[in-house]
């Protein structure tokens, strides 16, 4: 196995409590289309992917708030 896809697993924090020996594994992807990533080991890689996903969701929430406030004055004016 050289690639692992972890799709629709929001509660997955680690892959295993024990050490995983997968010398051929080169990347872990969230979808079959992203470039994937690899850290020191499988559990660390999954933690990194989760942190990146959290950061992305926080950024999207912030952008949503900014857009709502940007459009609110225009809507209030009736334009």
C-alpha positions in Angstrom: 0.0 0.0 0.0 1.5 3.3 -1.0 -1.5 5.6 -0.6 -4.3 5.8 2.0 -7.5 7.8 1.4 -9.3 9.0 4.6 -12.6 10.2 3.4 -15.6 11.2 5.5 -14.0 10.2 8.8 -14.5 13.3 10.9 -14.0 11.5 14.2 -10.8 9.7 13.2 -8.0 11.1 15.4 -5.5 8.4 15.0 -5.3 5.3 12.9 -4.0 2.9 15.6 -3.0 2.9 19.3 0.0 0.8 18.3 2.9 1.6 16.0 2.1 0.9 12.3 4.8 -0.4 10.0 4.0 0.6 6.5 7.2 1.3 4.7 5.6 1.7 1.3 3.0 4.2 2.4 4.0 7.6 0.9 0.9 9.7 1.4 -2.5 10.0 3.1 -5.2 11.9 1.2 -8.6 13.3 2.3 -10.0 12.6 -1.2 -8.8 10.7 -4.2 -8.0 14.0 -5.9 -5.8 16.0 -3.4 -2.0 15.7 -3.4 -2.0 14.2 0.1 0.7 14.6 2.7 3.1 12.5 4.8 4.6 13.3 8.2 6.7 11.1 10.4 4.2 8.3 10.7 0.5 7.5 10.0 -0.9 8.8 13.2 1.0 12.1 13.0 -0.1 12.5 9.4 -3.8 12.0 10.3 -3.4 14.6 13.1 -1.9 17.0 10.6 -4.7 16.5 8.1 -7.3 17.1 10.9 -5.5 20.3 12.0 -5.4 21.6 8.4 -9.1 20.8 8.0 -9.9 22.7 11.3 -7.9 25.7 10.0 -9.7 25.6 6.7 -13.1 25.5 8.4 -12.2 28.4 10.7 -11.1 30.4 7.7 -14.3 29.7 5.9 -16.3 30.7 8.9 -14.4 34.0 9.1 -15.0 34.7 5.4 -18.7 33.9 5.8 -18.9 36.4 8.6 -17.0 39.1 6.6 -19.2 38.6 3.6 -22.4 38.8 5.6 -21.2 42.1 7.2 -20.1 43.4 3.8 -23.5 42.8 2.3 -25.6 43.7 5.3 -25.3 47.5 4.8 -26.2 47.2 1.1 -29.3 45.1 2.0 -30.3 47.6 4.7 -30.2 50.4 2.1 -32.6 48.5 -0.2 -30.2 48.3 -3.1 
